[in-house]
């Protein structure tokens, strides 16, 4: 079985090493140029370009034809393909992949909606790659991905809201009010619909990072062993600080920090920090 995904996930280089994960990228449009996220522009290049321009980036998704082309090419080697994608509640990429899959009858494509993004999606992608490499049957892989979705969560905060407002990810009016009041929202992704929800808010970025851990502690007993992976948008110091806050409250197994992909950073801007987390005892054992 082959694993295909899009560019809406985040993982560290260590987690990607040793696996063949194919990708149909999303696109970033900035300063009159269109880039394939993670291919034509690196993470560092993107945030440098963002710092040098006043123009707001936009994003676009791959067409069904992009998926058709990739599915056809992959099917020549192995027709069994698991296509793992960013939340359908935040992007139409899943729908595009589904349409493309229906147009390639020679391939046996299963299109999976992670209903999350960033590191939360990354955990699904890594797990799928591990299980496929170990030769697990598709039904067991899907069942395990469902379990990861059930037991894991994602939460983040960010220092400014103009990128979320511009990208239509939050209400324009509410966003402007929050920006004027310098409110830092704590945002999670809904389990059922895969959409953004504000869990809480703080008046400073440090308190917002502390608020993430406090929110987790309201849902999971402090001291519980947790699997945690912190991600950031060009803010390694903030990532270190968030990890320290988690470490004070829980018994954590930390995975390496990772950077937010350019196509996600286009909607959040620089400075974001967040984490995926799950109780270790509930997280499925992987090969």
Backbone bond lengths (Angstrom), bond angles and torsions (degrees), N, CA, C in turn:
res aa  C-N    CA-C-N  psi(-1)  N-CA   C-N-CA  omega(-1)  CA-C   N-CA-C  phi
1 X - - - 1.468 - - 1.526 110.51 -
2 X 1.320 115.56 138.01 1.459 120.87 179.17 1.529 109.79 -104.84
3 X 1.325 114.73 146.49 1.458 120.90 -178.78 1.525 109.83 -108.62
4 X 1.320 114.69 127.03 1.467 121.64 177.14 1.523 108.03 -123.65
5 X 1.321 116.14 144.74 1.456 119.78 177.30 1.524 109.17 -145.74
6 X 1.323 116.35 -172.69 1.463 121.51 174.63 1.525 108.26 -116.55
7 X 1.306 118.68 -166.69 1.469 120.43 -175.80 1.521 112.93 -101.47
8 X 1.336 117.07 25.67 1.455 120.92 179.07 1.518 114.00 -94.50
9 X 1.336 116.84 10.65 1.466 119.59 -178.93 1.525 110.54 -112.89
10 X 1.335 115.27 160.50 1.462 121.62 176.17 1.523 109.62 -129.95
11 X 1.331 115.54 133.78 1.457 123.42 173.51 1.520 107.88 -146.96
12 X 1.320 116.69 158.26 1.456 120.53 175.85 1.531 109.27 -79.18
13 X 1.336 118.27 157.77 1.462 120.68 176.13 1.529 112.61 -55.42
14 X 1.333 116.54 -34.89 1.466 120.50 -179.85 1.530 111.00 -62.63
15 X 1.312 116.76 -38.10 1.466 120.48 -178.47 1.525 111.93 -72.84
16 X 1.323 117.05 -27.69 1.462 121.06 -178.22 1.521 112.43 -83.53
17 X 1.315 116.23 -20.79 1.458 121.19 -174.66 1.532 111.69 -62.02
18 X 1.329 115.68 131.35 1.459 120.86 175.35 1.516 114.87 91.10
19 X 1.333 117.58 0.24 1.461 120.31 -178.59 1.526 110.62 -121.48
20 X 1.323 115.59 144.63 1.460 120.76 175.79 1.523 108.00 -99.98
21 X 1.317 115.39 102.70 1.459 121.46 -179.03 1.525 107.75 -116.68
22 X 1.313 116.88 114.77 1.460 121.63 -179.56 1.531 109.19 -83.82
23 X 1.309 115.86 154.88 1.465 118.86 -174.36 1.525 112.09 -142.92
24 X 1.328 115.26 136.22 1.460 122.39 167.21 1.523 105.28 -108.38
25 X 1.332 118.46 109.62 1.469 120.56 -170.17 1.516 114.25 -78.27
26 X 1.324 114.59 155.75 1.456 121.61 165.90 1.527 107.67 -86.67
27 X 1.324 116.62 169.47 1.461 121.06 -173.57 1.523 111.87 -117.83
28 X 1.339 114.83 146.73 1.462 122.59 174.22 1.517 107.68 -115.41
29 X 1.333 115.96 132.65 1.465 121.18 177.63 1.523 108.42 -113.73
30 X 1.331 115.47 119.02 1.464 120.02 -176.90 1.523 110.18 -151.60
31 X 1.328 115.74 132.00 1.470 121.81 178.95 1.527 112.48 54.13
32 X 1.331 116.16 37.74 1.455 120.15 176.36 1.512 115.10 79.88
33 X 1.303 117.05 4.36 1.464 121.35 -179.70 1.520 110.17 -118.90
34 X 1.319 116.36 140.78 1.460 121.98 176.30 1.519 109.38 -105.27
35 X 1.320 116.01 127.97 1.457 122.62 -179.07 1.530 110.11 -117.64
36 X 1.321 116.06 142.13 1.461 120.39 169.14 1.531 106.90 -81.68
37 X 1.337 116.19 119.47 1.464 120.94 -174.21 1.517 111.50 -58.81
38 X 1.336 115.06 125.24 1.455 121.06 177.79 1.515 114.34 81.06
39 X 1.343 117.88 -3.86 1.472 121.01 -179.65 1.525 110.07 -116.27
40 X 1.333 116.30 -57.51 1.462 120.42 179.69 1.519 112.20 -83.80
41 X 1.317 116.61 -17.79 1.465 120.55 -178.13 1.525 108.80 -143.72
42 X 1.327 116.14 130.38 1.465 120.32 179.58 1.527 110.14 -82.51
43 X 1.312 115.39 170.30 1.464 120.38 178.37 1.527 110.63 -59.82
44 X 1.329 117.01 -48.05 1.462 120.62 -179.15 1.526 111.76 -63.41
45 X 1.323 116.41 -41.75 1.466 120.40 179.56 1.531 110.86 -63.48
46 X 1.318 116.73 -39.08 1.459 120.36 -178.91 1.524 111.44 -63.26
47 X 1.337 116.58 -49.25 1.464 118.39 -177.27 1.530 111.95 -70.09
48 X 1.320 117.16 -28.21 1.452 120.22 174.20 1.525 110.50 -67.21
49 X 1.332 115.70 -43.59 1.467 120.80 178.14 1.527 110.86 -64.31
50 X 1.317 116.01 -38.44 1.465 120.99 179.01 1.528 110.71 -63.05
51 X 1.330 116.36 -36.86 1.465 121.21 -179.27 1.530 111.96 -71.91
52 X 1.327 116.57 -22.18 1.456 121.01 -174.36 1.528 113.67 -96.16
53 X 1.333 117.52 -4.76 1.458 120.08 -176.01 1.522 110.85 -128.32
54 X 1.331 114.99 153.58 1.461 119.80 174.58 1.523 110.87 -96.46
55 X 1.325 116.87 -8.32 1.458 120.56 -179.76 1.535 110.29 -72.77
56 X 1.325 115.96 142.12 1.464 120.91 178.24 1.530 109.59 -88.70
57 X 1.306 117.40 132.59 1.465 119.63 179.28 1.522 111.64 -73.58
58 X 1.316 116.19 153.52 1.458 122.01 170.85 1.528 107.78 -124.74
59 X 1.310 116.32 166.03 1.465 119.94 179.65 1.521 109.73 -128.70
60 X 1.303 115.91 159.47 1.461 121.17 174.71 1.523 108.09 -144.26
61 X 1.324 115.14 157.40 1.453 118.94 -173.20 1.520 111.56 -103.41
62 X 1.324 117.35 161.28 1.454 120.46 177.68 1.527 110.94 -67.87
63 X 1.300 116.61 148.22 1.459 121.48 -179.74 1.523 110.35 -82.11
64 X 1.330 117.97 162.16 1.460 119.22 173.22 1.531 111.79 -54.67
65 X 1.337 116.37 -34.24 1.460 120.07 178.23 1.516 112.96 -62.67
66 X 1.340 116.78 -35.29 1.462 120.11 176.45 1.524 110.32 -61.83
67 X 1.331 115.69 -40.46 1.470 119.62 179.06 1.520 111.10 -71.56
68 X 1.328 116.99 -39.94 1.467 120.41 177.92 1.521 110.23 -55.73
69 X 1.316 115.90 -48.90 1.464 120.81 -179.09 1.525 111.38 -58.53
70 X 1.327 116.81 -43.95 1.464 120.55 -178.23 1.521 111.44 -71.46
71 X 1.330 117.97 -44.15 1.464 121.03 178.53 1.526 110.87 -59.74
72 X 1.333 117.22 -42.60 1.464 120.70 179.66 1.518 111.19 -61.88
73 X 1.322 115.69 -44.09 1.461 120.29 -179.62 1.525 111.10 -64.69
74 X 1.327 116.73 -44.71 1.465 120.07 -179.46 1.527 111.69 -66.67
75 X 1.334 117.12 -35.87 1.466 120.99 -175.99 1.528 112.17 -65.99
76 X 1.323 116.23 -20.61 1.464 119.19 177.40 1.528 111.13 -66.66
77 X 1.325 116.18 -26.26 1.464 121.26 178.87 1.523 111.34 -95.55
78 X 1.321 116.88 -43.34 1.464 122.53 -179.69 1.524 107.37 -157.45
79 X 1.338 118.73 116.77 1.466 120.46 -175.92 1.524 114.42 -72.69
80 X 1.341 117.88 -14.20 1.463 120.87 178.93 1.528 109.89 -82.90
81 X 1.320 116.54 114.25 1.467 122.22 -174.96 1.529 109.58 -131.77
82 X 1.319 115.66 130.58 1.464 121.28 172.26 1.521 107.48 -108.55
83 X 1.317 116.17 118.21 1.460 123.11 -174.25 1.530 108.00 -107.36
84 X 1.336 117.17 109.63 1.469 123.52 -170.18 1.526 109.56 -108.30
85 X 1.349 116.81 123.88 1.469 117.65 -167.77 1.528 116.79 -133.56
86 X 1.331 112.34 160.95 1.456 123.47 176.91 1.526 109.69 -57.72
87 X 1.317 116.49 151.96 1.461 122.91 -175.49 1.535 112.67 -49.47
88 X 1.328 114.66 131.13 1.466 119.79 175.63 1.529 111.31 -68.65
89 X 1.338 116.77 -14.29 1.452 120.38 176.68 1.516 113.37 -80.03
90 X 1.330 116.65 -10.88 1.462 121.07 -178.39 1.526 113.13 -121.30
91 X 1.324 116.98 -15.14 1.455 121.10 -177.04 1.529 109.06 -152.83
92 X 1.323 116.59 150.90 1.467 121.53 176.54 1.523 111.93 -89.99
93 X 1.323 116.94 11.48 1.464 120.89 -179.14 1.525 111.19 -59.83
94 X 1.331 117.35 -42.13 1.464 121.11 178.81 1.525 110.64 -57.44
95 X 1.322 116.89 -45.04 1.467 121.10 179.90 1.527 110.97 -63.74
96 X 1.327 116.17 -40.06 1.463 120.50 178.55 1.527 110.78 -63.87
97 X 1.332 116.20 -41.89 1.468 120.90 178.42 1.522 110.76 -64.35
98 X 1.334 116.94 -40.06 1.459 122.18 -179.97 1.525 110.54 -64.10
99 X 1.324 115.89 -43.94 1.462 120.44 178.53 1.522 110.45 -62.51
100 X 1.340 115.97 -43.56 1.453 120.33 178.48 1.517 112.26 -62.67
101 X 1.319 117.05 -40.65 1.460 121.32 -179.26 1.526 111.28 -62.66
102 X 1.332 116.57 -37.69 1.469 120.81 179.90 1.527 112.03 -66.90
103 X 1.328 116.21 -17.78 1.459 121.00 -177.68 1.527 112.72 -95.25
104 X 1.327 116.53 4.29 1.474 120.70 -179.09 1.536 108.47 -126.52
105 X 1.336 117.54 76.41 1.473 120.49 -176.42 1.519 113.93 -65.05
106 X 1.327 116.70 -21.18 1.464 118.90 -179.66 1.527 112.83 -73.99
107 X 1.325 116.67 -11.93 1.456 121.03 178.76 1.531 109.74 -109.23
108 X 1.321 115.51 148.91 1.465 120.99 175.41 1.529 106.50 -103.59
109 X 1.331 115.77 90.97 1.461 121.89 -173.61 1.523 110.57 -103.89
110 X 1.328 116.17 127.15 1.455 121.71 170.84 1.524 106.94 -108.13
111 X 1.330 116.81 120.97 1.462 121.51 -178.09 1.528 107.90 -101.52
112 X 1.330 115.85 121.51 1.467 121.59 -172.73 1.524 110.88 -113.55
113 X 1.315 116.12 127.46 1.464 123.38 178.37 1.528 108.33 -94.51
114 X 1.334 117.57 111.25 1.464 120.16 -178.87 1.527 112.48 -73.68
115 X 1.344 116.79 -18.37 1.468 122.57 -176.02 1.528 111.88 55.29
116 X 1.317 115.46 31.61 1.457 121.14 174.86 1.523 107.82 -156.21
117 X 1.310 116.78 -169.12 1.462 121.26 -178.83 1.517 109.14 -157.66
118 X 1.338 115.87 -178.58 1.455 122.25 176.81 1.529 111.35 54.55
119 X 1.326 117.56 -132.63 1.460 120.59 -176.54 1.531 111.13 -66.61
120 X 1.342 116.72 -34.48 1.457 119.11 177.35 1.512 111.34 -58.41
121 X 1.327 116.98 -44.85 1.457 121.76 175.30 1.522 110.46 -68.37
122 X 1.327 115.99 -37.61 1.461 120.18 -179.86 1.517 112.72 -57.80
123 X 1.330 116.33 -38.03 1.471 119.38 178.12 1.529 110.76 -62.72
124 X 1.324 116.91 -37.43 1.467 120.43 176.30 1.531 110.86 -65.68
125 X 1.330 116.16 -44.28 1.465 120.48 -177.72 1.532 110.67 -64.16
126 X 1.336 116.37 -47.16 1.463 119.66 179.47 1.527 111.05 -61.70
127 X 1.323 116.59 -44.59 1.468 120.09 -179.79 1.522 111.19 -61.82
128 X 1.337 116.68 -42.93 1.463 120.30 178.82 1.526 110.83 -60.86
129 X 1.336 116.20 -42.40 1.466 120.15 179.63 1.522 111.38 -64.64
130 X 1.329 116.57 -41.29 1.467 120.81 178.72 1.535 111.38 -62.69
131 X 1.314 114.99 -47.22 1.461 119.38 -177.01 1.530 111.83 -68.48
132 X 1.329 116.65 -38.94 1.465 119.84 178.29 1.524 110.82 -64.54
133 X 1.334 116.05 -42.42 1.469 120.44 179.35 1.518 111.12 -63.09
134 X 1.341 116.65 -33.09 1.469 121.31 179.96 1.528 112.23 -81.80
135 X 1.339 116.57 -4.76 1.453 119.72 176.69 1.515 115.81 82.44
136 X 1.330 116.43 20.26 1.466 119.23 179.03 1.535 110.12 -65.88
137 X 1.324 117.93 146.47 1.466 120.30 176.95 1.530 110.93 -69.36
138 X 1.321 115.19 155.88 1.462 119.60 -174.39 1.525 113.02 -59.88
139 X 1.331 117.79 -41.00 1.457 118.46 -177.25 1.529 112.20 -63.39
140 X 1.335 116.36 -34.95 1.465 120.20 177.61 1.530 110.84 -70.99
141 X 1.336 116.03 -36.99 1.468 120.25 177.70 1.528 110.22 -63.07
142 X 1.328 117.01 -48.01 1.463 121.12 -179.15 1.523 110.60 -62.41
143 X 1.313 116.82 -42.82 1.468 120.73 179.12 1.522 110.91 -60.79
144 X 1.331 117.16 -39.47 1.463 121.16 179.86 1.522 110.99 -70.53
145 X 1.323 117.45 -39.22 1.467 120.31 176.34 1.529 110.56 -62.67
146 X 1.319 116.44 -39.46 1.466 119.82 176.55 1.529 111.00 -61.77
147 X 1.333 115.48 -37.96 1.468 119.47 179.69 1.525 110.77 -67.09
148 X 1.330 117.07 -40.93 1.467 120.89 176.95 1.528 110.12 -60.21
149 X 1.326 115.78 -42.92 1.467 119.50 178.11 1.521 111.18 -60.58
150 X 1.315 116.21 -40.51 1.461 121.27 -175.96 1.525 112.19 -68.02
151 X 1.338 117.59 -38.72 1.475 119.92 -171.43 1.522 114.14 -96.87
152 X 1.327 118.44 -12.87 1.462 120.39 -176.02 1.525 111.44 -108.08
153 X 1.318 115.43 156.42 1.460 122.23 178.45 1.520 109.64 -140.39
154 X 1.314 114.74 166.57 1.462 122.35 -179.02 1.521 108.49 -136.80
155 X 1.324 116.64 135.76 1.465 120.46 176.72 1.525 109.09 -145.53
156 X 1.325 116.32 142.02 1.462 119.17 179.21 1.523 110.31 -146.41
157 X 1.328 114.37 165.49 1.454 121.93 172.36 1.518 108.19 -138.97
158 X 1.312 116.39 164.77 1.461 120.28 -176.34 1.518 110.14 -149.88
159 X 1.340 116.90 151.05 1.469 120.09 -173.23 1.512 114.57 -76.46
160 X 1.343 118.76 -25.14 1.462 120.07 178.60 1.524 109.76 -141.69
161 X 1.341 115.00 153.18 1.459 120.56 -170.01 1.527 114.35 -106.74
162 X 1.330 118.32 -2.11 1.461 119.20 -171.18 1.528 112.86 -61.59
163 X 1.347 116.93 -31.02 1.464 118.97 -179.30 1.528 111.09 -72.95
164 X 1.334 116.70 -41.04 1.463 120.21 176.53 1.528 110.93 -63.95
165 X 1.338 116.26 -38.64 1.466 120.83 178.94 1.523 109.83 -65.03
166 X 1.327 116.33 -48.12 1.458 121.47 -178.14 1.521 111.35 -61.60
167 X 1.334 116.29 -38.84 1.462 120.13 -178.07 1.516 113.90 -80.54
168 X 1.344 116.95 -0.66 1.451 120.46 178.46 1.514 113.88 74.30
169 X 1.336 117.20 15.48 1.461 120.43 -177.73 1.537 112.36 -80.00
170 X 1.339 116.31 -19.26 1.458 120.14 173.07 1.525 108.17 -135.85
171 X 1.319 116.66 159.74 1.453 122.00 179.95 1.522 111.32 -55.82
172 X 1.326 116.14 133.73 1.463 121.16 -177.89 1.531 110.68 -60.45
173 X 1.329 116.64 -47.36 1.465 120.14 -177.50 1.530 110.50 -66.65
174 X 1.320 116.87 -50.08 1.460 119.86 179.66 1.520 110.88 -60.18
175 X 1.315 115.51 -38.84 1.456 119.85 -179.50 1.512 112.19 -64.67
176 X 1.330 116.79 -42.92 1.460 120.65 179.64 1.524 111.12 -64.90
177 X 1.333 116.56 -41.67 1.462 120.33 177.93 1.526 110.07 -61.40
178 X 1.331 116.03 -46.16 1.465 120.64 179.56 1.522 110.92 -61.76
179 X 1.332 116.41 -37.46 1.458 120.45 -179.57 1.527 111.01 -66.89
180 X 1.325 116.08 -42.94 1.459 120.20 178.90 1.524 110.48 -62.50
181 X 1.325 116.44 -39.58 1.471 121.25 -178.89 1.530 112.29 -83.02
182 X 1.339 115.54 -0.74 1.468 121.81 -179.61 1.532 112.10 59.06
183 X 1.303 115.59 36.68 1.464 121.25 179.09 1.527 109.98 -79.39
184 X 1.322 115.56 137.62 1.461 121.70 177.05 1.528 107.92 -109.57
185 X 1.314 117.95 107.85 1.466 119.61 -176.37 1.532 111.96 -79.26
186 X 1.326 115.60 152.11 1.458 122.65 170.42 1.524 105.91 -104.21
187 X 1.316 116.20 115.93 1.464 121.31 -171.05 1.519 110.68 -115.00
188 X 1.327 115.29 133.24 1.463 121.31 175.92 1.521 108.98 -123.66
189 X 1.327 116.10 176.23 1.465 121.47 -179.70 1.530 108.43 -116.04
190 X 1.316 116.28 127.52 1.457 121.07 -177.21 1.511 113.39 -64.56
191 X 1.321 116.81 137.55 1.469 122.22 -179.04 1.522 112.56 -63.58
192 X 1.331 116.40 -41.04 1.455 120.29 -172.57 1.523 113.32 -82.83
193 X 1.344 116.00 -44.65 1.469 118.76 -174.09 1.519 114.04 -108.54
194 X 1.332 117.76 -8.05 1.457 119.95 178.07 1.511 114.06 66.10
195 X 1.334 117.37 28.42 1.464 121.68 179.13 1.525 110.16 -106.53
196 X 1.335 115.96 163.87 1.459 121.08 178.82 1.526 111.30 -73.31
197 X 1.335 115.08 139.93 1.458 121.35 173.11 1.519 109.03 -136.89
198 X 1.323 116.01 136.87 1.460 120.17 176.45 1.522 108.94 -84.11
199 X 1.322 116.08 120.18 1.462 121.27 -178.24 1.524 111.61 -86.74
200 X 1.339 115.33 -33.45 1.462 120.51 -177.01 1.525 107.38 -168.47
201 X 1.322 116.97 -173.23 1.457 120.75 176.85 1.521 109.81 -157.14
202 X 1.331 114.90 155.44 1.460 121.62 179.72 1.517 108.45 -138.26
203 X 1.347 115.89 167.14 1.461 119.93 -177.28 1.516 112.89 -96.37
204 X 1.345 118.29 -14.58 1.468 120.50 175.68 1.523 108.78 -128.69
205 X 1.320 115.66 157.62 1.457 120.55 -177.05 1.532 111.02 -67.87
206 X 1.336 116.87 -38.39 1.467 119.88 178.78 1.525 110.46 -63.21
207 X 1.315 116.37 -43.80 1.457 119.60 179.20 1.532 110.80 -66.26
208 X 1.320 116.21 -31.69 1.459 119.68 177.66 1.528 110.50 -66.31
209 X 1.341 116.60 -40.66 1.466 119.58 176.95 1.524 110.73 -65.17
210 X 1.326 116.42 -42.09 1.459 119.80 175.28 1.530 110.30 -63.24
211 X 1.337 115.35 -34.78 1.455 120.75 179.74 1.516 112.96 -64.29
212 X 1.337 116.34 -33.19 1.468 119.33 176.34 1.524 109.93 -58.57
213 X 1.329 115.62 -48.90 1.463 120.15 -178.48 1.523 110.85 -67.17
214 X 1.327 117.38 -38.61 1.463 120.58 177.23 1.523 111.08 -62.55
215 X 1.330 115.94 -39.27 1.462 120.02 178.35 1.524 110.75 -65.06
216 X 1.335 115.98 -43.16 1.468 119.86 177.47 1.524 110.03 -61.64
217 X 1.355 116.09 -40.76 1.469 120.75 -179.17 1.523 112.11 -67.56
218 X 1.325 117.34 -19.96 1.463 120.07 176.36 1.525 111.08 -80.23
219 X 1.335 116.39 -16.25 1.456 121.51 -178.46 1.528 112.34 -106.39
220 X 1.339 116.13 -28.13 1.458 122.38 -177.62 1.523 108.05 -128.94
221 X 1.304 117.29 133.83 1.467 121.65 -176.37 1.525 111.25 -57.91
222 X 1.348 118.29 125.87 1.470 120.49 176.78 1.532 111.16 -53.65
223 X 1.324 114.99 142.42 1.455 120.25 -177.31 1.515 113.33 92.89
224 X 1.334 117.03 -12.55 1.465 121.13 178.24 1.529 110.00 -63.10
225 X 1.333 118.84 136.66 1.465 120.32 173.80 1.536 110.38 -64.71
226 X 1.325 115.75 124.28 1.466 121.29 -177.75 1.519 111.40 -121.56
227 X 1.309 114.72 144.98 1.461 122.12 165.03 1.525 105.57 -90.30
228 X 1.343 117.66 123.12 1.464 121.36 -174.39 1.524 110.01 -135.31
229 X 1.316 116.17 136.66 1.461 120.85 171.81 1.521 109.19 -135.50
230 X 1.319 115.28 122.29 1.460 121.95 -177.93 1.524 109.55 -93.75
231 X 1.321 116.33 139.29 1.460 122.31 176.39 1.522 108.80 -126.71
232 X 1.324 115.91 154.86 1.467 119.31 -178.36 1.518 110.90 -149.75
233 X 1.338 115.08 157.96 1.459 122.57 176.41 1.524 108.32 -108.00
234 X 1.310 115.82 88.48 1.463 121.99 179.03 1.531 111.77 57.28
235 X 1.332 116.04 39.47 1.464 121.30 -178.08 1.531 110.10 -142.20
236 X 1.333 117.74 65.83 1.468 119.94 -177.69 1.528 113.48 -63.52
237 X 1.339 117.10 -32.27 1.470 119.05 178.37 1.529 110.91 -65.87
238 X 1.323 116.19 -41.16 1.454 120.15 176.41 1.521 111.82 -63.33
239 X 1.335 115.97 -37.45 1.468 120.15 177.97 1.525 110.79 -63.73
240 X 1.321 116.40 -42.63 1.468 120.31 177.44 1.525 110.98 -60.89
241 X 1.328 115.63 -41.64 1.465 120.12 -177.83 1.531 110.82 -67.15
242 X 1.339 116.90 -42.80 1.463 119.46 178.79 1.531 110.19 -62.71
243 X 1.323 116.34 -40.01 1.465 118.57 178.38 1.525 111.24 -62.31
244 X 1.330 117.18 -39.26 1.464 120.57 177.20 1.530 111.29 -61.36
245 X 1.330 116.83 -40.68 1.465 120.47 179.21 1.530 110.76 -63.31
246 X 1.333 116.86 -40.70 1.466 120.60 177.04 1.523 110.46 -64.07
247 X 1.328 115.30 -42.20 1.465 120.45 -175.46 1.524 111.98 -64.52
248 X 1.337 116.81 -29.41 1.463 120.56 179.77 1.530 112.19 -74.89
249 X 1.329 115.69 -24.05 1.466 119.65 -172.27 1.535 113.55 -103.98
250 X 1.342 115.62 -27.22 1.461 119.73 -174.86 1.530 110.86 -133.18
251 X 1.319 114.62 163.77 1.469 120.86 172.08 1.523 106.40 -90.57
252 X 1.320 116.92 99.34 1.468 120.99 -166.29 1.525 113.87 -103.69
253 X 1.317 113.93 140.33 1.456 121.70 164.50 1.526 105.41 -103.38
254 X 1.342 115.53 103.24 1.455 119.81 -175.90 1.523 111.32 -88.53
255 X 1.311 115.70 133.40 1.451 121.97 169.62 1.528 107.46 -91.65
256 X 1.343 118.44 161.16 1.469 119.92 -177.74 1.529 112.43 -58.93
257 X 1.328 115.68 143.10 1.464 119.54 174.64 1.534 109.78 -56.73
258 X 1.312 116.14 153.30 1.462 119.55 172.77 1.522 109.58 -139.25
259 X 1.314 115.14 159.72 1.460 121.47 -177.88 1.522 110.46 -95.88
260 X 1.327 114.95 147.17 1.462 120.90 179.04 1.530 109.27 -70.25
261 X 1.322 116.75 131.21 1.463 122.12 -179.65 1.531 110.89 -59.82
262 X 1.332 117.53 148.96 1.468 120.31 -179.39 1.525 113.97 -53.58
263 X 1.327 118.03 -40.74 1.465 119.42 -176.71 1.527 111.51 -67.96
264 X 1.344 116.99 -26.31 1.464 120.20 174.31 1.522 110.34 -81.90
265 X 1.326 116.46 -39.26 1.461 121.43 178.33 1.517 112.54 -62.34
266 X 1.330 116.64 -25.85 1.465 120.01 177.71 1.521 111.27 -63.71
267 X 1.333 117.72 -24.31 1.464 121.85 -179.12 1.527 112.88 -99.60
268 X 1.335 117.03 -11.47 1.468 119.51 -177.66 1.517 112.99 -117.94
269 X 1.346 117.00 -23.75 1.447 120.24 -175.66 1.515 111.67 76.00
270 X 1.328 117.09 178.69 1.462 120.91 -179.58 1.524 111.99 -74.73
271 X 1.325 115.86 155.47 1.464 120.59 172.87 1.510 115.35 104.83
272 X 1.330 117.66 -21.93 1.464 120.69 -177.73 1.522 111.89 -55.19
273 X 1.324 116.67 142.61 1.464 122.82 166.98 1.520 108.01 -135.14
274 X 1.306 115.75 146.78 1.453 120.57 179.78 1.510 110.15 -164.97
275 X 1.302 116.09 -179.51 1.460 119.74 -178.39 1.516 110.81 -154.41
276 X 1.325 114.14 146.40 1.462 121.36 165.40 1.517 106.28 -97.37
277 X 1.334 116.28 144.79 1.460 118.87 -177.16 1.523 109.84 -151.74
278 X 1.333 115.36 154.32 1.460 121.75 178.74 1.518 109.21 -161.15
279 X 1.318 118.34 142.67 1.468 119.97 173.27 1.530 110.13 -60.30
280 X 1.315 116.79 128.91 1.456 120.58 -176.27 1.522 112.43 -58.54
281 X 1.324 117.33 -38.54 1.457 120.04 -176.35 1.527 112.37 -66.97
282 X 1.321 117.07 -21.96 1.463 120.84 -179.15 1.525 113.59 -95.88
283 X 1.331 115.93 -13.60 1.467 118.82 -175.81 1.527 109.26 -77.31
284 X 1.321 118.20 132.17 1.469 119.89 -175.15 1.524 112.75 -65.78
285 X 1.310 114.98 148.43 1.464 120.89 177.20 1.521 108.80 -77.86
286 X 1.323 116.36 130.31 1.461 122.14 -176.37 1.520 110.88 -115.17
287 X 1.330 116.79 155.82 1.473 119.72 178.49 1.524 111.85 -69.11
